[in-house]
Amino acid sequence: MSKPIYVLSGPNLNLLGVREPQIYGKETLDDVRKACERRAETLGRTIEFRQSNHEGVLIDWVQEARTAASALVINPAGYGHTSIALLDALKTLEVPVVECHLSNPAARETFRRHTYVSLAATGVVSGFGVASYELAVEAAARLSA
């Protein structure tokens, strides 16, 4: 069996469904996990789904993905706009990296229009709510086939 696709979510995504539902939707992070698992299963793949509010933990998981993952999907949340350390960790990966956002950062505040993560990403999926994660998992699976 192939290595799993790592699906990592950054800060405040544990509050999905209650935090700004007009922007992020009413689905919970558990709903996102289930959707990703279903999409991966249809593609004959598995996922390793994790969330942390801590930058260092996310970096540890990215480093782990270097040898344990077939691809990486990451919603860096606020760290996408601030974390050069996360960028540096992502740049060590030799597997596909798909950046994912529930909302469309380009249509929001100016400071959200740039992410450091994009500099290391193979591609970006954004603006489709929970479907952004599903599409990112599909892209990661196809890129790592």
C-alpha positions as CSV (number, residue, x, y, z in Angstrom):
1,M,0.0,0.0,0.0
2,S,1.2,3.5,-0.8
3,K,2.2,6.0,1.8
4,P,-0.7,8.2,3.2
5,I,-1.4,11.7,2.0
6,Y,-0.8,14.0,5.0
7,V,-3.6,16.6,5.5
8,L,-2.5,19.3,7.9
9,S,-4.5,22.2,9.2
10,G,-3.2,25.2,11.1
11,P,-4.4,27.5,13.8
12,N,-8.1,28.0,14.7
13,L,-9.3,25.4,12.2
14,N,-10.4,23.4,15.2
15,L,-13.1,26.0,15.6
16,L,-14.7,25.4,12.2
17,G,-18.4,25.5,12.4
18,V,-18.5,28.2,15.1
19,R,-15.8,30.7,14.0
20,E,-17.0,33.1,11.3
21,P,-19.4,30.6,9.7
22,Q,-20.3,33.3,7.1
23,I,-16.7,32.9,5.8
24,Y,-15.7,29.4,6.7
25,G,-19.0,27.6,6.7
26,K,-20.9,25.6,9.2
27,E,-19.1,22.3,8.8
28,T,-16.7,21.2,11.5
29,L,-13.2,20.0,11.2
30,D,-14.5,16.5,11.8
31,D,-16.7,17.0,8.8
32,V,-13.7,18.0,6.8
33,R,-11.8,14.9,8.0
34,K,-14.6,12.6,6.9
35,A,-14.9,14.3,3.5
36,C,-11.2,13.9,3.0
37,E,-11.2,10.2,4.0
38,R,-14.1,9.5,1.6
39,R,-12.4,11.2,-1.3
40,A,-9.1,9.4,-0.5
41,E,-10.9,6.1,-0.3
42,T,-12.5,6.6,-3.8
43,L,-8.9,7.1,-5.1
44,G,-7.6,4.1,-3.4
45,R,-5.5,6.2,-1.0
46,T,-5.4,6.9,2.8
47,I,-4.8,10.1,4.7
48,E,-3.2,11.2,7.9
49,F,-5.3,14.1,9.1
50,R,-4.0,16.4,11.8
51,Q,-4.6,19.9,13.1
52,S,-2.6,22.1,15.5
53,N,-2.6,25.7,16.7
54,H,1.1,25.5,17.2
55,E,3.6,26.5,14.5
56,G,6.4,24.2,15.8
57,V,4.0,21.2,15.8
58,L,3.1,21.8,12.2
59,I,6.7,22.1,11.3
60,D,7.4,18.8,13.0
61,W,4.7,17.1,11.0
62,V,6.0,18.6,7.7
63,Q,9.4,17.2,8.6
64,E,7.8,13.8,9.4
65,A,6.1,13.9,6.0
66,R,9.5,13.9,4.3
67,T,9.7,10.2,4.7
68,A,6.2,9.1,5.8
69,A,3.9,10.8,3.2
70,S,3.3,10.4,-0.5
71,A,2.0,14.0,-0.7
72,L,1.1,16.8,1.6
73,V,-2.1,18.9,1.7
74,I,-1.8,21.9,4.0
75,N,-4.2,24.6,5.1
76,P,-1.7,26.8,7.0
77,A,-4.4,29.2,8.1
78,G,-2.9,32.4,9.6
79,Y,0.6,30.9,9.5
80,G,0.6,31.0,5.7
81,H,0.9,34.8,5.9
82,T,3.5,34.9,8.6
83,S,5.7,31.8,8.9
84,I,9.0,31.7,7.0
85,A,9.9,28.7,9.2
86,L,6.9,26.7,7.8
87,L,8.0,27.7,4.3
88,D,11.5,26.5,5.0
89,A,10.2,23.1,6.3
90,L,8.0,22.7,3.2
91,K,10.9,23.4,0.9
92,T,12.6,20.3,2.2
93,L,9.9,18.0,0.9
94,E,10.3,16.1,-2.3
95,V,6.6,15.1,-2.5
96,P,3.8,17.2,-4.0
97,V,2.5,20.0,-1.7
98,V,-1.0,21.3,-2.2
99,E,-2.0,24.5,-0.3
100,C,-5.6,24.6,0.6
101,H,-8.0,27.3,1.9
102,L,-11.7,27.1,2.7
103,S,-12.1,30.8,1.7
104,N,-10.6,32.7,-1.2
105,P,-7.7,34.7,0.3
106,A,-7.5,36.8,-2.9
107,A,-11.0,38.2,-2.2
108,R,-10.3,39.1,1.4
109,E,-8.1,41.5,3.3
110,T,-4.9,42.6,1.6
111,F,-2.6,40.9,4.1
112,R,-4.3,37.5,3.2
113,R,-3.4,37.8,-0.4
114,H,0.1,36.5,0.0
115,T,1.2,33.3,1.6
116,Y,4.7,32.1,2.1
117,V,3.4,28.5,1.7
118,S,2.6,29.2,-1.9
119,L,6.3,29.6,-2.6
120,A,6.7,25.9,-1.8
121,A,3.4,24.6,-3.1
122,T,2.9,22.6,-6.3
123,G,-0.6,24.1,-6.5
124,V,-3.3,25.9,-4.5
125,V,-7.0,25.1,-4.1
126,S,-9.1,27.8,-2.4
127,G,-12.5,29.3,-2.1
128,F,-14.7,26.1,-2.2
129,G,-15.3,25.5,1.5
130,V,-14.9,21.9,2.5
131,A,-14.7,20.9,-1.1
132,S,-11.3,22.7,-1.2
133,Y,-9.9,20.0,1.0
134,E,-11.5,17.3,-1.1
135,L,-10.1,18.8,-4.3
136,A,-6.7,19.2,-2.7
137,V,-6.7,15.5,-1.6
138,E,-7.6,14.5,-5.2
139,A,-4.8,16.7,-6.6
140,A,-2.3,15.3,-4.2
141,A,-3.3,11.8,-5.0
142,R,-3.0,12.4,-8.8
143,L,0.3,14.2,-8.4
144,S,1.8,11.4,-6.3
145,A,0.5,8.5,-8.4
